[in-house]
């Protein structure tokens, strides 16, 4: 009986200690959530106050909201928003502050470490929708296939201006400063709907006092598979004043949101240039120079405003005589704003 009593007392003490530890952990998590909620409200309020001040200065008012014509449009937008891809960053009108810490490992290149901060202040009260932005441009593998030419992008600051739709064409104009040089950018996009596909062609022009002129076309063909997955084909073409020929690429991507907290994507892409040269091919080469496959996993960790993204892949590039270049990318996002 004494042994049984001792055993019961020990079990009671262990359960009580576990309960206390769980309570402490919940209290700590609640403290973190409360601090994030408070800071997010501060970010949104700060951006809103800037918006109010400028709208009073220009004495105009107009409330812009995102409208979806079909449920398929909403699914495509929601998945892009979850993965925070380059397309979403270019098109979103939401206010946010994002801090990204990451690194990239390549078997054929040196390790890259990066720290990025992005902020966007939509001034939706003005008649023409204006955004103030701070941030780094996202790495675009369609334009910059890993080849040793990639480098960490510098922070840019400037103003985005969204003009009213003209015959269904959405226009975005940007003026900013980056790498101690000024640049101007114009981006045009339009949606075309068919029975099963949403076609989204975009055209972009950039002039920089440092890198001169570049222009690129991206055509997105989106197909909603169900309420949490889409298939996308991306057609890409780009010219730059300091690069011979023009880039062209095609990518086939599958996005799957397993829940509100985690998602998976897979991309198969092909890249080429009409007058490509490298150490392995000093003569001008017209054809596909890179075959690559990427798989990405994104998941909220600890809290819904902290996301971990792991991207791994392999690239067969002409520069390395088509030997495999294994790529592993690791990023953590801290997102403040409306989630």
C-alpha positions in Angstrom: 0.0 0.0 0.0 2.9 2.4 0.8 4.4 1.7 -2.6 1.1 2.4 -4.3 0.6 5.6 -2.4 4.1 6.7 -3.2 3.5 5.9 -6.9 0.2 7.9 -7.0 1.8 10.9 -5.3 4.7 10.8 -7.8 2.3 10.6 -10.7 0.2 13.5 -9.3 3.3 15.7 -8.9 4.5 14.9 -12.4 1.1 15.7 -13.9 0.9 18.9 -11.9 4.4 19.9 -13.1 3.5 19.2 -16.7 0.3 21.2 -16.3 2.3 24.1 -14.9 4.8 23.9 -17.7 2.1 23.8 -20.3 0.4 26.8 -18.7 3.7 28.7 -18.7 4.2 27.9 -22.4 0.7 29.0 -23.3 1.2 32.2 -21.3 4.5 32.9 -23.2 2.9 32.2 -26.6 0.0 34.4 -25.6 2.5 37.1 -24.7 4.1 36.8 -28.2 0.8 36.9 -30.0 -0.3 40.0 -28.0 3.0 41.8 -28.8 2.7 40.9 -32.5 -0.9 42.0 -32.6 0.0 45.3 -30.9 2.9 46.0 -33.3 0.9 45.0 -36.4 -1.8 47.5 -35.3 0.9 50.1 -34.9 2.3 49.4 -38.4 -1.2 49.6 -40.0 -2.1 52.7 -38.0 1.2 54.4 -38.8 0.7 53.7 -42.5 -2.9 54.8 -42.3 -1.9 58.1 -40.7 0.6 58.7 -43.5 -2.3 58.0 -45.9 -4.6 60.4 -44.1 -2.0 63.2 -44.1 -1.3 62.9 -47.8 -5.0 62.6 -48.7 -5.7 65.8 -46.9 -2.8 67.4 -48.7 -4.1 66.5 -52.1 -7.7 66.9 -51.0 -9.0 63.8 -52.8 -10.7 60.6 -51.6 -11.3 57.3 -53.1 -11.6 53.9 -51.4 -10.1 51.0 -53.5 -11.0 47.5 -52.7 -9.9 44.2 -54.2 -12.8 42.6 -56.0 -13.0 39.1 -57.3 -15.1 38.2 -60.3 -15.1 34.4 -59.6 -14.1 32.1 -56.8 -11.3 30.9 -59.1 -9.8 34.4 -59.0 -9.9 34.4 -55.2 -8.2 31.0 -55.0 -5.3 32.2 -57.3 -4.9 35.4 -55.3 -5.0 33.6 -52.0 -2.3 31.1 -53.0 -0.1 33.8 -54.4 -0.6 35.7 -51.1 0.4 32.7 -49.0 3.6 31.9 -50.9 4.5 35.7 -51.1 6.0 35.2 -54.6 7.3 38.0 -56.9 4.0 38.2 -58.7 2.1 38.9 -55.5 4.6 41.5 -54.3 4.3 43.3 -57.6 0.5 43.3 -57.6 -0.6 43.6 -53.9 -2.1 46.9 -52.6 -2.0 45.8 -48.9 0.1 47.5 -46.3 2.8 45.3 -44.7 6.2 45.2 -43.1 8.2 42.1 -43.9 11.7 41.1 -42.6 13.3 38.1 -44.3 16.4 36.3 -43.1 17.9 33.6 -45.4 20.7 31.9 -47.1 21.3 30.0 -50.3 23.7 27.1 -50.9 24.9 25.9 -54.3 27.2 23.1 -55.1 28.8 25.1 -57.9 28.8 28.5 -56.3 29.6 30.2 -53.0 27.1 30.5 -50.1 24.9 33.5 -50.1 23.5 35.1 -46.9 20.8 37.7 -47.2 18.7 40.0 -45.0 15.8 41.8 -46.6 13.3 44.3 -45.3 10.2 45.2 -47.3 7.5 47.7 -46.4 4.6 49.1 -48.4 2.2 51.9 -47.5 -0.9 52.1 -49.7 -2.3 55.6 -49.9 -5.8 54.4 -50.8 -7.6 57.7 -49.9 -6.0 59.5 -52.8 -7.9 59.5 -56.1 -5.0 57.7 -57.8 -3.8 54.8 -55.7 -0.3 55.6 -54.5 2.1 53.4 -52.5 5.3 54.2 -50.7 7.7 51.3 -50.7 10.9 50.2 -49.1 12.5 46.9 -50.0 14.6 44.5 -52.0 13.4 42.9 -55.3 12.8 39.2 -55.1 15.2 36.8 -56.7 13.8 35.9 -60.1 15.1 32.6 -61.4 13.5 33.2 -64.8 15.7 36.1 -65.4 18.8 35.1 -63.4 19.4 31.4 -63.6 22.2 30.5 -61.1 25.3 31.2 -63.0 27.7 33.1 -60.7 26.3 36.4 -61.8 23.8 36.7 -59.0 24.4 39.0 -56.1 22.4 40.3 -53.2 20.1 43.0 -54.3 20.3 46.4 -52.6 17.4 48.2 -50.9 15.3 50.5 -53.0 12.9 53.2 -51.9 10.3 55.0 -53.9 6.7 55.6 -54.9 4.3 53.4 -56.8 1.4 54.9 -58.6 -1.6 52.9 -59.7 -3.8 54.6 -62.4 -7.4 53.8 -63.1 -8.2 50.9 -65.3 -8.3 51.8 -69.0 -10.1 49.2 -71.2 -9.3 46.6 -68.5 -5.6 47.4 -68.4 -4.1 47.9 -65.0 -1.1 50.3 -65.0 1.5 50.7 -62.3 4.3 53.4 -62.4 7.2 53.5 -60.0 10.0 56.0 -59.3 12.7 55.2 -56.9 16.3 55.1 -55.8 18.4 52.0 -55.7 22.2 51.4 -55.5 22.8 55.2 -55.5 21.0 55.4 -58.9 17.5 56.5 -59.8 15.1 54.4 -61.8 11.6 54.6 -63.4 9.4 51.6 -64.0 6.1 51.1 -65.8 4.1 47.8 -65.6 1.0 47.0 -67.5 -1.3 43.9 -67.0 -4.7 42.7 -68.1 -6.8 39.6 -67.3 -8.4 37.4 -69.9 -10.8 34.6 -68.9 -11.7 31.5 -70.6 -13.8 28.6 -69.4 -10.9 26.9 -67.6 -8.0 29.3 -67.6 -7.2 32.8 -66.4 -4.6 34.4 -68.7 -2.6 37.3 -67.2 -0.1 38.9 -69.5 2.2 41.6 -68.1 4.7 44.0 -69.7 7.3 46.0 -67.8 9.8 48.7 -68.8 12.6 49.9 -66.5 15.1 52.7 -67.1 17.9 53.2 -64.6 20.8 55.7 -64.6 23.1 52.8 -63.6 21.9 49.8 -65.7 20.3 51.8 -68.6 17.2 50.2 -70.1 15.4 46.8 -69.7 12.0 45.4 -70.6 10.3 42.1 -70.0 7.1 40.3 -70.8 5.6 37.7 -68.5 2.5 35.7 -69.4 0.8 33.7 -66.6 -1.7 31.0 -67.6 -3.5 29.9 -64.4 -5.8 27.0 -63.9 -7.6 26.4 -60.6 -7.6 22.6 -59.9 -9.6 22.8 -56.7 -10.2 25.2 -53.8 -6.5 24.9 -52.5 -4.4 24.2 -55.6 -3.5 25.8 -58.9 -1.4 25.0 -62.0 0.5 27.8 -63.6 2.5 28.1 -66.9 4.7 31.2 -67.1 6.2 32.4 -70.3 9.0 34.9 -70.0 11.0 37.1 -72.3 13.5 39.9 -71.4 15.9 42.3 -73.1 18.6 44.5 -71.4 20.7 47.2 -73.0 23.9 45.7 -71.5 23.2 42.1 -72.4 23.4 40.6 -75.9 20.3 39.0 -77.3 17.2 38.4 -75.3 16.3 36.0 -72.5 13.4 33.6 -72.8 12.0 31.0 -70.4 9.1 28.8 -69.7 8.1 27.5 -66.3 5.4 24.9 -65.2 4.4 25.3 -61.6 2.1 23.5 -59.2 0.9 25.2 -56.0 -0.8 23.3 -53.2 -2.0 24.9 -49.9 -2.4 22.0 -47.5 -3.9 24.3 -44.9 -3.9 27.9 -43.9 -0.5 27.3 -42.3 1.5 25.2 -44.9 1.9 24.7 -48.6 4.0 23.1 -51.2 5.0 24.1 -54.7 7.0 22.4 -57.6 8.4 24.2 -60.6 10.0 22.8 -63.8 11.6 25.5 -65.9 13.8 26.0 -69.0 15.9 29.1 -69.7 17.8 30.3 -72.7 19.2 33.4 -74.5 19.3 34.1 -78.2 23.0 35.1 -78.1 24.3 33.4 -75.0 28.0 33.2 -74.2 29.9 31.6 -71.2 33.3 30.0 -70.5 32.0 26.7 -71.7 30.6 28.1 -74.9 32.6 31.2 -75.9 30.8 31.3 -79.3 27.3 32.8 -79.5 24.7 30.1 -78.6 21.0 30.2 -79.4 19.1 27.6 -77.4 18.1 26.3 -74.0 21.0 26.8 -71.6 19.4 25.8 -68.3 17.1 23.0 -67.2 16.1 23.2 -63.6 13.6 21.8 -61.1 12.7 23.4 -57.8 10.5 22.1 -54.9 9.5 24.5 -52.1 7.9 24.0 -48.7 6.4 27.0 -46.8 4.9 26.7 -43.4 4.0 29.0 -40.5 6.1 28.1 -37.4 5.3 29.0 -33.8 2.9 31.8 -34.8 1.0 32.6 -38.0 3.1 35.7 -38.6 6.4 33.7 -38.8 6.9 31.6 -41.9 9.7 29.1 -42.8 10.4 28.5 -46.5 12.7 25.8 -47.7 13.5 25.6 -51.4 15.6 22.9 -53.0 16.4 22.1 -56.6 18.9 21.1 -59.2 20.0 23.1 -62.2 21.7 21.8 -65.3 23.5 24.8 -66.8 25.5 25.1 -70.0 28.1 27.1 -68.1 28.9 24.0 -66.1 28.7 21.7 -69.1 25.3 20.6 -67.9 26.7 19.1 -64.7 24.2 19.2 -61.8 24.3 22.3 -59.6 22.4 21.5 -56.4 20.6 24.4 -54.8 19.2 24.8 -51.3 17.6 28.0 -50.1 16.4 28.7 -46.5 14.3 31.7 -45.5 12.4 32.9 -42.4 9.8 35.6 -42.8 8.5 37.9 -40.1 5.3 39.5 -41.4 3.6 42.5 -39.7 0.3 43.8 -41.0 -3.1 42.4 -41.9 -2.8 38.6 -42.2 
